[in-house]
Amino acid sequence: MKNGEIFRGMLLSAEDTMNLSLSEVLRTSRNGQIKKLPTVYLRGSSIRFIALPNLLRNAPVFQKVTNMKRKMEENRAERGKNYVDGSVP
C-alpha cells in the first residue's frame, strides 16, 4: 500500500480499477504489528504493488492481457512508421 502497510491474503475479486477483495488477510502495519482479518476491500488508487504467484504466469486471463499488450505495441509501431513516411494515419 502507498501508506506502507502490507496486506497478504487470498484474492477473491479484482476490478478494472484495481480495487481488490481479499480473504484470510494478514495485515502488517508500518510499525510491524500483525493483525488477522477475515476479509478486506482495498481501493486500487491506494495500492502500490501487487505480487502474484508464478503459478498464474500461464493463466488464461494473463494470456489475454499479453495478447492485448502485443497488439497495442504493434499498433503503436505502425502509427510511428506512418509518421516517419510522412503519411497521416
FENZIHU-V131705 format. One line per field, one symbol per residue. psi: psi as a letter, one per 30 degrees, with the letter a starting at -180 (. if undefined). A space follows every 10 residues. Layout:
psi = ???
//
This chain:
psi = lfgflkkkak jelklfggkk kklhkjkjle gfkkkkkelk kkkefgkekk klkfefegke efeeeeeeee eeeeeeeeee eeeefflk.
//
